[in-house]
């Protein structure tokens, strides 16, 4: 078992999130990306939200390479329309 698989099993045994969706704002870099990865390792389906398409796409690629289920929403959560769109996308897609 690889190191990544061992860490994933450790997370799942303590914080199992199978059949749940985790929405992480700012999940394309830094602390947000680290939190999204941890939630994914615990079994959650990931949805990361942010304003920059390219950064979101790069993060999604990294998550998928690690075997995590991930999707993204391009939005500005400081605006009501951005929050509503993100909420609808998470509810109806996951």
Secondary structure as GFF3:
##gff-version 3
##sequence-region A 1 94
A	DSSP	alpha_helix	3	15	.	.	.	ID=ss1
A	DSSP	beta_strand	21	25	.	.	.	ID=ss2
A	DSSP	alpha_helix	30	41	.	.	.	ID=ss3
A	DSSP	beta_strand	45	50	.	.	.	ID=ss4
A	DSSP	alpha_helix	53	65	.	.	.	ID=ss5
A	DSSP	beta_strand	70	74	.	.	.	ID=ss6
A	DSSP	alpha_helix	80	93	.	.	.	ID=ss7
###
